[in-house]
Amino acid sequence: MFDQLRDGCDVVVVGGGAAGLSGALMLARARRSVVVLDAGTPRNAPAGGVHGLLARDGIRPAELLERGRAEVRGYGGHVVPGEVVAVTRDADGFMVTLVDGRAIRTRRLLVAAGLVDELPDIPGLRDRWGRDVVHCPYCHGWEVRDRAIGVLAAGPLAVHQALLIRQWSTDVTLFSHTLASPTGEEAEQLAARGIGVVAGEVASLEIVGDRLVGVRLSDGNVVGREVLAVSPRLVARAGFLAPLGLHPAEHSSGVGEYIPSDATGRTGVPGVWVAGNVTDLAAQVGAAAAAGAAAAAQINADLVAEETRQAVAVYRDPFSVASEARVCDLVLGDRRHGL
């Protein structure tokens, strides 16, 4: 495919998730040459379904992406498997290099590579991720409603997460793990909502018959739980932007790192936009898709503005090839073509 685009393309989209494919769809429909580079590691792959997405609630993550890729290709866009290792400046555009050495030049860049969930190092936790170890109550709350739910304190928003989870179940327990047990107002809030607090470090999960049945503490005690909610540290997949001087920033909430941008997705590096979880750590699939489409519209408008400036410069130059052709057409008309 890269051989077909020897002169590069208008836009390279890094990331083949909801944000990237939505942006690519918008750009392809705007008659832009667009290439989506998809590393094939969607964050929500372990989940049984995508929830809260209007008219598509419960759709399998893989099916949603399959449909998205087909739609992009239907408008002439390209979706190419590949992991980006670096992005560098190349004249007035960018050179995007993949791990396998392939490279493509682009005029603009939309980064929608998502993020990585960094989980606590507890045996069994990663294996259950997206099943009975979950993180977002809006994504999984309905599916685990009225069950015995534990909340692992793994970051600054643990109490907030426990209070949210309480909306879906009356049986919620907060495990303080390696953090201090809540005090003051937070302790009062938990008590008022009937949320118990268990002190002590969590050592492992108890699994019976491929089901979570409890949380084992370092002292050997086991607290029965059917579901465990965890707030992972969220880290943007954006190391390949370092050559441009664009680096992740620590989020004000303390939950992780993201790429800062304005409301349209425009970053501090001209020509580079971001969309989805790489810049909005809390965005669900619907919000990420909407952000990708909005950023794509801004990119197209930016390209239109550039092309208009170039056209005006040619128009004003009386000695340009374009101007001479225009004069010939005005003076000679059809005679210029021997008619």
Residue frames as qw, qx, qy, qz and C-alpha x, y, z in Angstrom:
[[0.000, 0.884, 0.467, 0.000, 0.00, 0.00, 0.00],
 [0.321, -0.758, 0.087, 0.562, 2.83, 2.42, 0.81],
 [0.408, -0.042, 0.587, 0.698, 4.06, 1.98, -2.79],
 [0.156, 0.687, 0.631, 0.324, 0.73, 3.38, -3.96],
 [0.179, -0.968, -0.177, 0.015, 1.35, 6.56, -1.98],
 [0.732, 0.153, -0.057, 0.662, 4.86, 7.48, -3.11],
 [0.121, 0.534, -0.023, 0.837, 4.13, 11.16, -2.58],
 [0.026, -0.053, -0.677, 0.733, 2.61, 10.55, 0.83],
 [0.158, -0.605, -0.752, -0.206, -0.90, 11.36, 1.92],
 [0.169, -0.711, -0.080, -0.678, -2.93, 14.19, 3.36],
 [0.525, -0.581, 0.356, -0.510, -3.39, 12.65, 6.81],
 [0.515, 0.086, -0.840, 0.150, -1.94, 9.72, 8.72],
 [0.667, -0.539, 0.053, -0.511, -4.09, 8.53, 11.61],
 [0.277, 0.307, -0.856, 0.310, -2.16, 6.67, 14.30],
 [0.288, 0.042, 0.769, -0.569, -4.55, 4.29, 16.01],
 [0.314, -0.109, -0.736, -0.589, -7.33, 2.10, 14.65],
 [0.020, -0.355, -0.822, 0.445, -9.82, 2.38, 17.51],
 [0.138, 0.776, 0.612, -0.065, -13.08, 4.31, 17.65],
 [0.073, -0.853, 0.012, 0.516, -11.41, 7.73, 17.64],
 [0.237, -0.409, 0.620, 0.626, -8.98, 6.96, 14.83],
 [0.240, 0.301, 0.847, 0.368, -11.48, 5.22, 12.55],
 [0.109, 0.832, 0.503, -0.205, -14.10, 7.90, 13.12],
 [0.096, -0.775, 0.207, 0.590, -11.56, 10.58, 12.20],
 [0.249, -0.187, 0.765, 0.564, -10.45, 8.62, 9.15],
 [0.258, 0.556, 0.782, 0.112, -14.05, 8.18, 8.02],
 [0.074, 0.896, 0.231, -0.372, -14.66, 11.92, 8.21],
 [0.149, -0.647, 0.459, 0.590, -11.45, 12.65, 6.29],
 [0.302, 0.059, 0.850, 0.428, -12.10, 10.04, 3.61],
 [0.226, 0.728, 0.647, -0.013, -15.58, 11.46, 3.07],
 [0.010, 0.903, -0.028, -0.428, -13.92, 14.86, 2.66],
 [0.789, 0.604, -0.026, 0.114, -11.98, 13.33, -0.25],
 [0.146, -0.826, 0.542, -0.048, -8.69, 13.38, 1.63],
 [0.757, 0.250, -0.596, 0.095, -6.07, 10.68, 1.15],
 [0.512, -0.619, 0.400, -0.441, -5.91, 9.09, 4.59],
 [0.659, 0.179, -0.723, 0.107, -3.97, 6.16, 6.05],
 [0.695, -0.602, 0.172, -0.354, -4.84, 4.56, 9.39],
 [0.428, 0.397, -0.775, 0.243, -1.92, 2.80, 11.08],
 [0.790, -0.430, -0.010, -0.437, -3.36, 0.21, 13.46],
 [0.012, 0.516, -0.820, 0.246, -1.12, -1.54, 15.98],
 [0.681, -0.116, -0.661, -0.293, -3.94, -4.02, 16.66],
 [0.377, -0.129, -0.754, 0.522, -3.95, -3.70, 20.46],
 [0.312, -0.603, -0.247, -0.691, -7.31, -2.09, 21.35],
 [0.099, -0.322, 0.632, -0.698, -7.66, -1.28, 25.02],
 [0.669, -0.059, 0.328, -0.664, -11.16, -2.74, 25.29],
 [0.518, 0.256, -0.763, -0.289, -10.31, -6.07, 23.61],
 [0.116, 0.003, -0.944, 0.310, -10.93, -8.14, 26.81],
 [0.411, 0.156, 0.388, -0.810, -14.43, -6.69, 27.27],
 [0.370, 0.298, 0.879, 0.042, -17.43, -8.76, 26.24],
 [0.241, 0.730, 0.557, 0.315, -19.21, -5.78, 24.76],
 [0.172, 0.168, -0.035, 0.970, -19.20, -2.01, 24.25],
 [0.158, -0.663, -0.717, 0.150, -21.80, -0.36, 26.46],
 [0.080, -0.735, -0.222, 0.636, -23.41, 3.06, 26.52],
 [0.101, -0.215, 0.538, 0.809, -23.01, 3.43, 22.75],
 [0.549, 0.392, 0.276, -0.685, -26.34, 4.50, 21.27],
 [0.801, 0.429, -0.124, -0.399, -27.85, 1.97, 18.81],
 [0.674, 0.407, -0.610, 0.093, -24.84, -0.31, 19.28],
 [0.475, -0.579, 0.507, -0.427, -25.01, -1.14, 23.00],
 [0.842, -0.194, 0.488, -0.121, -23.42, -4.51, 23.69],
 [0.774, 0.600, -0.199, -0.024, -21.67, -4.85, 20.32],
 [0.883, -0.231, 0.074, 0.401, -18.45, -6.82, 20.51],
 [0.186, -0.813, 0.246, 0.494, -15.40, -4.51, 20.40],
 [0.394, -0.181, 0.720, 0.541, -13.90, -6.51, 17.51],
 [0.332, 0.587, 0.703, 0.223, -17.11, -6.28, 15.48],
 [0.028, 0.939, 0.176, -0.294, -17.33, -2.52, 15.98],
 [0.237, -0.659, 0.469, 0.539, -13.79, -2.10, 14.66],
 [0.427, 0.136, 0.795, 0.409, -14.43, -4.45, 11.74],
 [0.258, 0.801, 0.538, 0.041, -17.39, -2.33, 10.69],
 [0.103, -0.913, 0.063, 0.390, -15.39, 0.86, 11.12],
 [0.371, -0.393, 0.629, 0.559, -12.52, -0.37, 8.99],
 [0.389, 0.403, 0.759, 0.331, -14.92, -1.43, 6.24],
 [0.139, 0.916, 0.354, -0.129, -16.58, 1.99, 6.24],
 [0.207, -0.784, 0.311, 0.496, -13.24, 3.81, 5.97],
 [0.374, -0.146, 0.758, 0.513, -12.12, 1.59, 3.11],
 [0.364, 0.624, 0.688, 0.072, -15.48, 2.09, 1.41],
 [0.146, 0.970, 0.107, -0.163, -14.61, 5.78, 0.93],
 [0.657, 0.663, -0.208, 0.293, -11.10, 5.09, -0.34],
 [0.314, -0.803, 0.452, -0.229, -9.24, 5.28, 2.96],
 [0.679, 0.286, -0.662, 0.139, -6.48, 2.83, 3.83],
 [0.697, -0.616, 0.259, -0.261, -6.24, 0.83, 7.08],
 [0.655, 0.476, -0.560, 0.173, -2.80, -0.72, 7.50],
 [0.847, -0.498, -0.133, 0.129, -1.54, -2.97, 10.32],
 [0.604, 0.408, -0.256, 0.634, 1.57, -1.46, 11.86],
 [0.533, -0.734, -0.269, 0.323, 3.05, 0.03, 15.01],
 [0.276, 0.883, -0.086, 0.370, 4.50, 3.53, 14.83],
 [0.770, -0.260, -0.239, 0.532, 7.94, 3.95, 16.39],
 [0.315, -0.415, -0.032, 0.853, 8.70, 7.61, 15.57],
 [0.325, 0.847, 0.391, 0.153, 7.32, 10.74, 13.92],
 [0.462, -0.351, 0.103, 0.808, 9.74, 13.38, 12.64],
 [0.282, 0.792, 0.047, -0.540, 9.45, 16.66, 10.75],
 [0.564, 0.114, 0.613, 0.541, 9.85, 16.40, 6.99],
 [0.108, 0.305, 0.345, 0.881, 9.78, 19.77, 5.19],
 [0.361, -0.214, 0.101, -0.902, 6.28, 21.14, 5.80],
 [0.835, -0.204, -0.295, -0.418, 4.91, 17.76, 6.85],
 [0.594, -0.517, 0.575, -0.221, 5.89, 14.66, 8.80],
 [0.543, 0.301, -0.772, -0.138, 7.59, 11.34, 8.24],
 [0.783, -0.337, 0.298, -0.429, 5.93, 8.47, 10.12],
 [0.357, 0.431, -0.828, -0.014, 8.15, 5.44, 10.67],
 [0.897, -0.259, -0.100, -0.344, 6.93, 2.00, 11.69],
 [0.678, -0.533, 0.506, -0.009, 8.68, -0.62, 13.78],
 [0.862, 0.152, 0.433, 0.217, 9.36, -2.74, 10.69],
 [0.425, -0.266, 0.360, 0.787, 11.13, 0.13, 8.93],
 [0.226, 0.610, 0.596, 0.471, 8.34, 1.20, 6.58],
 [0.136, -0.417, -0.213, 0.873, 7.71, 4.93, 6.43],
 [0.209, 0.675, 0.602, 0.371, 5.15, 7.29, 4.95],
 [0.155, 0.001, -0.079, 0.985, 5.06, 11.05, 4.55],
 [0.071, -0.710, -0.699, -0.049, 1.98, 12.99, 5.58],
 [0.077, 0.579, 0.069, 0.809, 0.87, 16.60, 5.60],
 [0.469, -0.518, 0.236, -0.675, -1.06, 16.28, 8.86],
 [0.354, 0.071, -0.904, 0.229, -1.17, 13.83, 11.76],
 [0.658, -0.449, -0.018, -0.604, -4.08, 12.64, 13.89],
 [0.222, 0.250, -0.882, 0.333, -2.92, 10.68, 16.93],
 [0.744, -0.282, 0.020, -0.605, -5.59, 8.40, 18.37],
 [0.505, 0.291, -0.804, 0.116, -3.37, 5.65, 19.76],
 [0.750, -0.514, -0.349, -0.228, -5.25, 5.41, 23.06],
 [0.237, -0.715, 0.527, -0.394, -3.66, 4.52, 26.36],
 [0.580, 0.096, -0.796, 0.147, -2.27, 1.68, 28.42],
 [0.686, -0.628, -0.036, -0.366, -3.85, 0.51, 31.69],
 [0.349, 0.413, -0.733, 0.413, -1.06, -0.04, 34.19],
 [0.771, -0.474, -0.298, -0.304, -2.48, -2.43, 36.78],
 [0.455, -0.687, 0.512, -0.242, -1.17, -3.14, 40.29],
 [0.422, 0.381, -0.822, -0.029, 1.21, -6.10, 40.42],
 [0.612, -0.177, 0.586, -0.501, -1.17, -8.57, 42.02],
 [0.083, -0.096, 0.958, 0.257, -1.22, -12.21, 40.87],
 [0.188, 0.452, 0.872, -0.001, -4.34, -13.02, 38.86],
 [0.149, 0.662, 0.251, -0.690, -5.39, -9.43, 38.30],
 [0.166, 0.448, -0.499, -0.723, -4.40, -9.05, 34.64],
 [0.000, -0.071, -0.962, -0.265, -5.91, -12.42, 33.70],
 [0.064, 0.584, 0.777, -0.224, -9.33, -11.33, 34.96],
 [0.010, -0.386, 0.037, 0.922, -9.18, -7.83, 33.42],
 [0.370, 0.110, -0.427, -0.818, -12.37, -6.95, 31.57],
 [0.488, -0.221, -0.821, -0.195, -14.21, -9.96, 33.02],
 [0.552, -0.713, -0.432, -0.008, -14.76, -9.82, 36.80],
 [0.451, -0.468, -0.063, 0.757, -11.95, -7.30, 37.33],
 [0.282, 0.761, 0.438, 0.387, -13.26, -4.03, 35.91],
 [0.367, -0.093, -0.159, 0.912, -12.59, -0.31, 36.12],
 [0.164, -0.083, -0.144, -0.972, -15.46, 1.80, 34.74],
 [0.301, 0.294, 0.774, -0.472, -18.91, 1.55, 36.36],
 [0.513, 0.537, 0.016, -0.669, -20.53, 3.10, 33.29],
 [0.418, 0.413, -0.727, -0.355, -18.95, 0.42, 31.11],
 [0.410, 0.047, -0.910, 0.043, -19.53, -2.57, 33.39],
 [0.253, -0.128, 0.562, -0.777, -21.80, -1.51, 36.26],
 [0.760, 0.047, -0.043, -0.646, -25.05, -2.90, 34.85],
 [0.758, 0.219, -0.608, -0.093, -23.41, -6.25, 34.13],
 [0.440, 0.072, -0.754, 0.482, -22.18, -6.63, 37.74],
 [0.398, -0.456, 0.059, -0.794, -25.18, -5.06, 39.48],
 [0.790, -0.418, 0.069, -0.443, -26.27, -6.42, 42.87],
 [0.891, 0.078, -0.380, 0.235, -23.16, -8.54, 43.26],
 [0.642, -0.700, 0.019, 0.312, -20.51, -8.46, 46.00],
 [0.561, 0.732, -0.046, 0.384, -18.06, -5.89, 44.68],
 [0.640, -0.533, -0.030, 0.552, -14.63, -4.99, 45.98],
 [0.328, 0.928, -0.046, 0.171, -12.82, -1.76, 45.13],
 [0.810, -0.135, -0.075, 0.566, -9.02, -1.89, 45.18],
 [0.100, -0.971, 0.027, 0.217, -7.49, 1.38, 46.32],
 [0.792, 0.087, 0.257, 0.548, -4.81, 1.84, 43.69],
 [0.327, 0.363, 0.171, 0.856, -4.83, 5.59, 43.18],
 [0.012, -0.027, -0.313, 0.949, -6.10, 8.98, 44.33],
 [0.513, -0.076, -0.192, -0.833, -9.70, 8.40, 43.18],
 [0.249, -0.053, -0.965, 0.066, -10.34, 5.13, 45.02],
 [0.136, 0.351, 0.664, -0.646, -12.98, 6.56, 47.36],
 [0.418, 0.387, -0.142, -0.810, -14.68, 8.32, 44.46],
 [0.413, 0.149, -0.809, -0.390, -14.77, 5.01, 42.57],
 [0.107, -0.183, -0.928, 0.307, -16.24, 3.18, 45.56],
 [0.267, 0.406, 0.406, -0.774, -18.98, 5.78, 45.93],
 [0.466, 0.329, -0.425, -0.703, -19.81, 5.46, 42.22],
 [0.313, 0.057, -0.939, -0.133, -19.88, 1.66, 42.34],
 [0.141, 0.201, 0.760, -0.602, -22.36, 1.89, 45.23],
 [0.499, 0.281, -0.074, -0.817, -24.96, 3.02, 42.66],
 [0.646, 0.206, -0.620, -0.395, -24.99, -0.52, 41.21],
 [0.695, -0.155, -0.693, 0.110, -24.74, -2.61, 44.37],
 [0.505, -0.782, 0.061, -0.361, -25.41, -2.28, 48.09],
 [0.899, -0.367, 0.136, 0.197, -22.58, -4.73, 48.85],
 [0.525, 0.746, -0.210, 0.353, -19.39, -2.75, 48.27],
 [0.743, -0.593, 0.033, 0.309, -16.09, -3.07, 50.14],
 [0.322, 0.890, -0.294, 0.138, -13.04, -0.85, 49.73],
 [0.902, -0.191, -0.051, 0.383, -9.64, -2.54, 50.09],
 [0.120, -0.961, 0.161, 0.190, -7.10, 0.07, 51.18],
 [0.879, 0.371, -0.079, 0.290, -4.26, -2.18, 49.91],
 [0.660, 0.026, -0.176, 0.730, -0.99, -0.20, 50.06],
 [0.011, -0.564, -0.042, -0.825, -2.69, 3.13, 50.78],
 [0.032, 0.009, 0.657, -0.753, -3.75, 4.51, 54.14],
 [0.010, -0.561, -0.828, -0.001, -7.36, 3.87, 55.11],
 [0.004, -0.631, -0.278, -0.724, -9.65, 6.85, 54.44],
 [0.279, -0.365, -0.566, 0.685, -10.13, 9.34, 57.25],
 [0.067, 0.282, 0.099, -0.952, -12.17, 12.44, 57.94],
 [0.557, 0.364, 0.032, -0.746, -14.84, 13.35, 55.39],
 [0.509, 0.288, -0.721, -0.372, -14.04, 10.44, 53.10],
 [0.122, -0.011, -0.954, 0.274, -14.42, 7.92, 55.91],
 [0.341, 0.299, 0.505, -0.734, -17.73, 9.52, 56.84],
 [0.560, 0.366, -0.308, -0.677, -18.99, 9.35, 53.25],
 [0.406, 0.174, -0.885, -0.148, -18.13, 5.67, 52.98],
 [0.023, 0.132, 0.862, -0.488, -19.79, 4.88, 56.30],
 [0.429, 0.332, 0.240, -0.805, -22.90, 6.82, 55.35],
 [0.645, 0.351, -0.410, -0.541, -23.23, 4.77, 52.17],
 [0.913, -0.185, 0.300, -0.208, -22.61, 1.47, 53.94],
 [0.737, 0.551, -0.370, 0.123, -19.29, 0.81, 52.22],
 [0.827, -0.530, 0.092, 0.161, -16.94, -1.24, 54.36],
 [0.277, 0.834, -0.469, 0.090, -13.19, -0.66, 54.47],
 [0.968, -0.193, 0.011, 0.162, -10.67, -3.51, 54.75],
 [0.077, -0.886, 0.452, 0.076, -7.14, -2.57, 55.75],
 [0.690, -0.304, 0.629, 0.190, -4.10, -4.56, 54.67],
 [0.157, 0.510, -0.610, -0.586, -2.31, -5.32, 51.45],
 [0.893, 0.271, 0.126, -0.336, -4.03, -7.49, 48.86],
 [0.425, -0.451, 0.741, 0.259, -1.85, -10.49, 47.97],
 [0.010, -0.034, 0.870, 0.492, -3.85, -12.30, 45.30],
 [0.636, 0.012, -0.099, -0.766, -7.27, -13.18, 43.94],
 [0.445, -0.028, 0.875, -0.190, -9.17, -16.34, 44.76],
 [0.527, 0.280, -0.448, -0.666, -10.45, -18.05, 41.61],
 [0.464, 0.022, 0.867, -0.182, -12.72, -21.11, 41.60],
 [0.506, 0.475, 0.715, 0.092, -14.06, -22.60, 38.39],
 [0.324, 0.308, 0.349, 0.823, -12.90, -19.60, 36.34],
 [0.226, -0.825, -0.339, -0.390, -14.78, -17.22, 38.62],
 [0.138, 0.418, -0.461, 0.770, -13.59, -14.66, 41.14],
 [0.609, -0.537, -0.575, -0.100, -14.78, -15.70, 44.60],
 [0.558, -0.790, -0.150, 0.203, -12.60, -13.64, 46.91],
 [0.298, 0.825, -0.309, 0.369, -9.66, -11.37, 47.66],
 [0.850, -0.298, -0.278, 0.334, -6.78, -12.79, 49.70],
 [0.139, -0.961, 0.191, -0.146, -4.88, -10.41, 51.98],
 [0.414, 0.591, -0.633, 0.281, -1.22, -10.66, 52.86],
 [0.350, -0.384, 0.692, -0.502, -2.14, -12.01, 56.32],
 [0.004, -0.010, -0.995, -0.101, -3.92, -14.96, 54.68],
 [0.354, 0.436, 0.610, -0.560, -7.48, -13.84, 55.31],
 [0.101, 0.221, 0.723, 0.646, -9.88, -14.09, 52.37],
 [0.311, 0.389, 0.335, -0.800, -12.74, -11.64, 51.87],
 [0.446, 0.389, 0.788, 0.169, -15.46, -13.02, 49.64],
 [0.235, 0.608, -0.080, -0.754, -16.04, -10.90, 46.51],
 [0.714, 0.421, 0.554, 0.074, -17.51, -11.65, 43.09],
 [0.479, 0.775, 0.139, 0.387, -16.17, -8.56, 41.32],
 [0.535, -0.516, -0.048, 0.667, -13.16, -6.33, 41.87],
 [0.325, 0.918, 0.152, 0.170, -13.04, -2.75, 40.60],
 [0.660, -0.329, 0.097, 0.668, -9.61, -1.23, 40.02],
 [0.259, 0.956, 0.002, -0.137, -8.51, 2.21, 38.89],
 [0.837, 0.063, 0.130, 0.528, -5.35, 1.59, 36.85],
 [0.183, -0.655, 0.182, 0.710, -2.76, 4.21, 36.10],
 [0.642, 0.682, 0.350, 0.007, -3.55, 5.53, 32.63],
 [0.367, -0.538, 0.402, 0.644, -0.62, 6.22, 30.31],
 [0.581, 0.714, -0.020, -0.391, -1.00, 7.68, 26.80],
 [0.812, 0.081, 0.428, 0.389, 0.56, 5.67, 23.97],
 [0.320, 0.945, 0.064, 0.026, 2.54, 8.56, 22.57],
 [0.627, -0.548, 0.314, 0.455, 6.25, 7.90, 22.98],
 [0.624, 0.313, 0.468, 0.542, 6.67, 8.10, 19.19],
 [0.133, 0.933, 0.235, 0.238, 5.90, 11.84, 19.38],
 [0.596, -0.665, 0.032, 0.448, 9.05, 12.60, 21.38],
 [0.557, 0.065, 0.328, 0.761, 11.12, 13.56, 18.28],
 [0.065, 0.704, 0.381, 0.595, 8.63, 16.39, 17.73],
 [0.097, 0.211, -0.435, 0.870, 9.10, 17.62, 21.28],
 [0.623, -0.331, -0.154, -0.692, 5.58, 16.50, 22.20],
 [0.267, 0.117, -0.890, 0.351, 5.50, 14.67, 25.52],
 [0.482, -0.575, -0.640, -0.167, 2.75, 13.39, 27.84],
 [0.096, -0.481, 0.344, -0.801, 1.82, 15.55, 30.82],
 [0.132, -0.179, -0.884, 0.410, 0.66, 14.43, 34.24],
 [0.273, -0.597, -0.555, -0.511, -3.12, 14.76, 34.57],
 [0.185, -0.510, 0.297, -0.786, -4.33, 17.09, 37.32],
 [0.840, -0.349, -0.073, -0.409, -6.32, 14.23, 38.88],
 [0.301, -0.591, 0.740, -0.109, -3.15, 12.21, 39.40],
 [0.883, 0.094, 0.406, -0.216, -4.55, 9.17, 37.54],
 [0.802, 0.151, 0.431, 0.384, -2.05, 9.18, 34.69],
 [0.218, -0.433, 0.337, 0.807, -0.53, 10.92, 31.69],
 [0.529, 0.680, 0.508, -0.021, -2.10, 12.42, 28.58],
 [0.413, 0.161, 0.305, 0.843, -1.22, 14.59, 25.56],
 [0.071, 0.607, 0.354, -0.708, -2.54, 18.13, 26.16],
 [0.204, 0.321, 0.600, 0.704, -4.59, 19.78, 23.43],
 [0.269, 0.050, 0.121, -0.954, -7.18, 22.49, 22.93],
 [0.620, 0.219, 0.509, -0.555, -10.91, 21.78, 22.60],
 [0.726, 0.528, -0.197, -0.394, -10.51, 20.84, 18.92],
 [0.970, -0.053, 0.168, 0.169, -7.71, 18.34, 19.54],
 [0.513, 0.760, -0.213, 0.338, -4.97, 20.63, 18.25],
 [0.794, -0.396, -0.153, 0.434, -1.66, 20.13, 20.10],
 [0.222, -0.875, 0.143, 0.405, 1.20, 22.54, 20.67],
 [0.389, -0.246, 0.657, 0.597, 2.95, 21.15, 17.57],
 [0.481, 0.489, -0.116, -0.719, 1.52, 22.64, 14.36],
 [0.543, 0.303, -0.661, -0.419, 0.00, 19.96, 12.16],
 [0.300, -0.007, -0.936, 0.183, -0.58, 17.44, 14.96],
 [0.599, -0.347, -0.004, -0.722, -4.01, 16.71, 16.43],
 [0.068, 0.077, -0.957, 0.271, -5.05, 14.18, 19.07],
 [0.649, -0.206, -0.165, -0.714, -8.36, 12.48, 19.85],
 [0.851, -0.195, -0.473, -0.123, -9.75, 9.85, 22.19],
 [0.789, -0.590, -0.128, 0.118, -8.10, 8.44, 25.29],
 [0.691, 0.172, -0.100, 0.695, -4.63, 9.65, 24.32],
 [0.093, 0.351, -0.107, 0.926, -5.82, 13.12, 25.37],
 [0.589, -0.370, 0.061, -0.716, -9.10, 12.43, 27.23],
 [0.061, 0.248, -0.937, 0.237, -8.41, 9.74, 29.81],
 [0.395, 0.174, 0.713, -0.553, -12.08, 9.30, 30.73],
 [0.519, 0.317, -0.300, -0.735, -13.56, 9.16, 27.22],
 [0.689, 0.113, 0.703, -0.137, -15.77, 6.15, 26.48],
 [0.478, 0.164, 0.701, 0.503, -16.18, 4.78, 22.95],
 [0.231, 0.820, 0.505, 0.140, -18.91, 7.22, 21.92],
 [0.161, -0.946, 0.044, 0.276, -17.03, 10.26, 23.17],
 [0.490, -0.408, 0.554, 0.536, -13.78, 9.05, 21.58],
 [0.453, 0.411, 0.670, 0.421, -15.49, 8.55, 18.22],
 [0.100, 0.941, 0.322, 0.011, -17.05, 12.00, 18.39],
 [0.321, -0.818, 0.251, 0.406, -13.70, 13.57, 19.24],
 [0.539, -0.095, 0.639, 0.541, -12.06, 11.81, 16.30],
 [0.342, 0.672, 0.573, 0.320, -14.68, 13.15, 13.89],
 [0.085, -0.979, -0.134, 0.131, -14.40, 16.67, 15.31],
 [0.439, -0.621, 0.412, 0.502, -10.59, 16.69, 15.08],
 [0.528, 0.195, 0.662, 0.496, -10.79, 15.39, 11.51],
 [0.220, 0.870, 0.415, 0.148, -13.07, 18.27, 10.53],
 [0.241, -0.919, 0.136, 0.282, -10.54, 20.71, 11.98],
 [0.547, -0.303, 0.582, 0.520, -7.71, 19.02, 10.09],
 [0.456, 0.517, 0.607, 0.395, -9.60, 19.23, 6.82],
 [0.040, 0.976, 0.214, -0.010, -10.34, 22.91, 7.44],
 [0.415, -0.736, 0.335, 0.416, -6.65, 23.51, 8.16],
 [0.540, 0.009, 0.654, 0.530, -5.68, 21.83, 4.89],
 [0.305, 0.774, 0.505, 0.231, -8.30, 23.84, 2.99],
 [0.149, -0.965, 0.007, 0.215, -6.88, 27.05, 4.45],
 [0.488, -0.483, 0.520, 0.508, -3.36, 26.05, 3.41],
 [0.485, 0.302, 0.685, 0.452, -4.46, 25.12, -0.10],
 [0.162, 0.913, 0.370, 0.057, -6.36, 28.38, -0.43],
 [0.281, -0.850, 0.221, 0.388, -3.30, 30.40, 0.59],
 [0.497, -0.206, 0.651, 0.535, -1.24, 28.57, -2.01],
 [0.391, 0.587, 0.641, 0.303, -3.89, 29.10, -4.69],
 [0.007, 0.976, 0.169, -0.141, -4.10, 32.83, -3.93],
 [0.392, -0.653, 0.413, 0.499, -0.30, 33.14, -4.18],
 [0.462, 0.117, 0.713, 0.514, -0.37, 31.51, -7.61],
 [0.227, 0.799, 0.546, 0.104, -3.33, 33.63, -8.64],
 [0.121, -0.952, -0.009, 0.280, -1.47, 36.83, -7.72],
 [0.454, -0.457, 0.532, 0.549, 1.73, 35.88, -9.56],
 [0.584, 0.674, -0.015, -0.453, 1.35, 37.14, -13.16],
 [0.322, 0.615, -0.687, -0.214, 4.30, 35.04, -14.34],
 [0.510, -0.173, 0.820, -0.194, 3.21, 31.70, -12.95],
 [0.009, -0.023, -0.899, -0.437, 2.25, 28.86, -15.25],
 [0.069, 0.552, 0.808, -0.193, -1.24, 28.91, -13.84],
 [0.108, 0.712, 0.161, -0.675, -1.64, 32.63, -14.46],
 [0.067, 0.375, -0.604, -0.700, -0.37, 32.36, -18.06],
 [0.018, 0.238, 0.944, 0.226, -2.81, 29.54, -18.74],
 [0.086, 0.666, 0.617, -0.410, -5.64, 31.61, -17.31],
 [0.101, 0.634, -0.149, -0.752, -4.74, 34.61, -19.52],
 [0.022, 0.146, -0.815, -0.560, -4.56, 32.42, -22.62],
 [0.061, 0.450, 0.891, -0.018, -7.99, 31.06, -21.88],
 [0.091, 0.731, 0.364, -0.570, -9.39, 34.58, -21.45],
 [0.097, 0.602, -0.349, -0.711, -7.78, 35.95, -24.65],
 [0.162, 0.235, -0.821, -0.495, -7.94, 33.00, -27.02],
 [0.744, 0.035, 0.261, -0.614, -10.86, 31.08, -25.64],
 [0.917, 0.142, 0.363, -0.086, -11.68, 28.00, -27.69],
 [0.602, 0.751, -0.270, 0.025, -9.10, 29.05, -30.34],
 [0.228, -0.695, 0.668, -0.132, -6.38, 28.10, -27.84],
 [0.635, -0.115, 0.759, -0.092, -7.43, 24.52, -28.24],
 [0.040, -0.162, 0.764, 0.623, -7.77, 24.70, -32.04],
 [0.241, 0.489, 0.828, -0.128, -11.57, 24.64, -32.00]]
